[in-house]
Amino acid sequence: MITDKLLETLTQFGILSDWVSAEVFCKVTGQKQSNLHNKRKLWTQGLVWVKLPSHEIQYSIAGYNKWVTQQAQTKHPEAFKFAMEKCGLTSNGKDKDITLRSPLKPTHREYNKLAELEVS
């Protein structure tokens, strides 16, 4: 996982640019290059990807991180909250720069633990 802070540091030292080619994007995010065309339909143009005048597609690692975090918060709110608490973080707005690589799916044991907490 590449966090916003790590991305900022890598970008600051010229090691990595936020807007990268499909090949670099896939290496950093774990996406498959063959899936990018279909994924672009889900991602916001201008935030996660752009088409340059040269017809080359560039991808934003920071934009992707924001999209994934928003998806996790929207589609898996309990899992997201559980993960944030497990990391010792809160989702009260102070930690907006926290990003996740993919929507979290707790293990069966973690779901049971969540169920126990909801019952009590």
C-alpha positions in Angstrom: 0.0 0.0 0.0 1.2 3.5 -0.8 0.0 6.1 1.6 -0.5 9.8 0.8 2.5 10.6 3.0 4.8 8.2 1.3 3.5 9.4 -2.1 4.2 13.0 -1.1 7.8 12.0 0.0 8.5 10.1 -3.1 7.2 12.9 -5.3 9.1 15.5 -3.3 12.4 13.8 -4.0 11.5 13.2 -7.6 11.4 9.4 -7.2 7.8 9.1 -8.3 5.4 11.4 -10.0 1.7 11.4 -9.0 0.6 11.1 -12.6 2.2 7.9 -14.0 1.9 5.5 -16.9 -0.3 2.4 -16.8 2.7 0.2 -16.2 3.9 2.2 -13.1 0.4 2.6 -11.9 -0.2 -1.2 -11.9 3.1 -1.8 -10.1 2.2 0.6 -7.4 -1.5 -0.2 -6.9 -1.5 -3.9 -7.8 -4.1 -3.4 -10.6 -3.8 -5.6 -13.7 -3.0 -3.6 -16.9 -5.5 -5.7 -18.8 -8.3 -4.4 -16.5 -7.6 -0.7 -16.7 -9.8 0.0 -19.6 -12.9 -1.4 -17.8 -11.8 0.2 -14.5 -11.7 3.6 -16.1 -15.5 3.5 -16.5 -15.7 3.4 -12.7 -13.1 6.0 -11.9 -13.6 9.7 -12.2 -11.8 11.2 -15.2 -9.5 14.0 -14.0 -9.2 12.5 -10.5 -7.9 8.9 -11.2 -7.1 9.1 -14.9 -6.6 11.6 -17.7 -6.3 11.3 -21.5 -3.5 13.6 -22.7 -3.6 15.4 -26.1 -1.1 12.7 -27.3 -3.9 10.1 -26.5 -1.8 8.6 -23.8 -3.6 7.7 -20.6 -2.0 8.7 -17.3 -3.1 7.6 -13.8 -3.0 9.4 -10.5 -1.9 7.4 -7.5 -3.2 10.0 -5.1 -6.6 10.1 -7.0 -6.8 6.3 -6.9 -6.1 6.3 -3.1 -8.9 8.9 -2.6 -11.3 6.8 -4.7 -10.5 3.6 -2.9 -10.9 5.2 0.5 -14.2 6.7 -0.5 -15.4 3.3 -1.8 -14.4 1.6 1.4 -16.2 4.2 3.5 -19.3 4.0 1.3 -19.7 0.3 0.6 -18.1 -1.2 3.7 -18.6 1.4 6.5 -18.5 -1.1 9.3 -15.4 -2.8 8.0 -13.8 0.6 7.4 -14.6 1.8 10.9 -13.3 -1.5 12.3 -10.0 -1.2 10.4 -9.6 2.4 11.4 -10.1 1.5 15.1 -7.8 -1.5 14.8 -5.1 0.9 13.6 -5.8 3.2 16.5 -7.4 5.8 14.2 -10.7 7.5 14.2 -12.9 8.5 11.3 -13.9 11.9 12.8 -12.4 13.9 9.9 -9.0 14.5 11.5 -7.5 11.5 9.6 -8.8 12.4 6.1 -5.3 11.7 4.7 -5.5 8.0 5.6 -5.9 5.9 2.5 -6.4 2.3 1.9 -5.3 0.2 -1.1 -8.6 -1.6 -1.5 -11.9 -1.8 0.2 -11.4 -3.8 3.4 -13.1 -7.1 3.9 -12.7 -8.4 7.4 -12.1 -12.0 8.0 -14.8 -14.3 9.3 -13.4 -13.9 12.8 -13.5 -10.1 12.5 -17.1 -10.2 11.3 -18.0 -12.3 14.4 -16.2 -9.8 16.6 -18.2 -7.0 15.0 -21.4 -8.9 15.6 -20.5 -9.5 19.2 -19.9 -5.7 19.7 -23.3 -4.9 18.0 -25.1 -7.3 20.3 -23.6 -5.9 23.5 
